[in-house]
Amino acid sequence: MKGVTTGSGKRERRHFTGAQKGAIVKAHLVDGVAISELCDKHGIQPTQFYLWQKQLFENCGVAFERKAKPGRKSPEQQKIEQLRAKLIDKNEVIAELMEENVKAKKANGEL
């Protein structure tokens, strides 16, 4: 089961889904199946198995990350909204001060 040979004599690459790769690595780590047995069964090289195992370990943190609940905002998003509200308030205060300044200048004949 090492790959399908085409009419031209070339071996066709086999493609495994992420779930298949995970199941193969899991068979070794959890069930204790020998790597050589898994490689023979699935037609892969041991280096390919070790690459998949490495990828699994490098990306396993994703499984433990918290997912945001629907409607719940991340702390960063909450901070952004807080800063936007503060900016809107500041702009309103500046607009009021500018309006008062223009009125005062008109009253003094400066404009």
Order of alpha helices (4+ residues) and beta strands (2+ residues): beta-beta-alpha-alpha-alpha-alpha
